[in-house]
Amino acid sequence: MQITEYLRANAPFLTAGAMLTFLSSFGQTYFISLFAGEVRLAFDLSHGAWGGIYMIGTMASAAVMVWAGGLTDLFRVRVLAPIVLFGLAAACLAMAFNPWVWALPLVIFALRFFGQGMCSHIAVIAMARWFVATRGRALSIASLGFALGESFVPMAVVGAMTVMAWQSLWVLGAVICICAIPVLAKLLAQERTPASHAESDVSFGMRGQHWRRLQALRHPLFWCMVPAVLGPSAFNTAFFFHQVHVADVKGLEHLVFVSFFPLYTAVGIGSMVLSGWALDRLGTARLTPFYQLPMVAAFLIFGLTHSPLGLVVGFVFLGMTSGANATLPNAFWAEFYGTAHIGSIKSMATAVMVLGSAIGPGLTGLLIDLGIGIETQFVGIAMYFVGTTLLMLWGIRRAAQDLVPGITDTDLRTPQT
């Protein structure tokens, strides 16, 4: 099928996925951190206190995701997504009007849970379940919402804060979430996979089975993947969280440092699309073990170079893994464990990812305070990704022997993909 035909036939479903990934921006670190100065000033918080509140809220959202993620196996997207968006809108309003410092962890929890957690989770589970032959392509297109959010939302917010109160921007975020609900309902008026077909219209996993969460947790492959799921979330978040400090260590103006971000985003989008295309042709078993190797190169470069050109190369490698990370791991869970219970299984991975985003900034900040420089840490992080690559290579190669080719769903009852 030509790409134009594919987009035309599946536009409502792909648009719904991209909308959800974009709206997750309101719960992502790169968005919330834009208001760090204003929040600390409003509540008279130190950097450490604000970081602690953020970590508590994020870790709590990771814990709840273990349970809530499984709801995607029970409810249709058109039922669950509006509830999540309403919750995200309420969290945005709470951030705008909350007067109590003790309530801040609850507000951060709600933003992280409904935004980074559930919006992202629903989107990738929908793509993995709705598409089989073109799962990689669908995930890459839907994940463009992440890239658009990272690219344009921070610039828009920084510009708007020169003419608007920061609380007004959170109110605007709530309005956007509420307005998205009827749009999403219209896009999904006829959803691809009815819940009544949850056991019959699915793709199977290893050994031709419908894997459940407890079975997955008892299988060694899941634990081989945990460090790989945690790593990009933890250390990508840490890298951007400490960007001012990194720029200072490198002897660069912060404005020069952030000027590399558009290149990072462009490479990420290209890698996202390319990995989706390659995934549909080669499968996750061949590609997933190696997708974090560019992270090794990126953090080695960040640790060893001080030249702007060297940092540019580092951002290119960082973008390569960041883009592939939006497609390959999400398709991996569906291919190896099947889609009948993919929501509850993927919720464990989402919880690990959210937990990583809490651990990364806190751990690297603590090490800086203990006298271990950020550049030394970057070299250590590169070695971490060498370890995750070897672990994935071992685990996936063993597990791939249990994949049964040709056992998929019934090609779904809506336009062919």
Secondary structure, 3 states (H helix, E strand, C coil): CCHHHHHHHHHHHHHHHHHHHHHHHHHCHHHHHHHHHHHHHHHCCCHHHHHHHHHHHHHHHHHHHHHHHHHHHCCCHHHHHHHHHHHHHHHHHHHHHCCCHHHHHHHHHHHHHHHHHHHHHHHHHHHHHHCCCCHHHHHHHHCHHHHHHHHHHHHHHHHHCCCCCHHHHHHHHHHHHHHHHHHHHHHCCCCCCCHHHCCCCCCCCHHHCCCCHHHHHHCHHHHHHHHHHHHHHHHHHHHHHCHHHHHHHCCCCHHHHHCCHHHHHHHHHHHHHHHHHHHHHHCHHHHHHHCCHHHHHHHHHHHHCCCHHHHHHHHHHHHHHHHHCCCHHHHHHHHHHCCCCHHHHHHHHHHHHHHHHHHHHHHHHHHHHCCCCHHHHHHHHHHHHHHHHHHHHHHHHHHHCCCCCCCCCCCCCCCCC
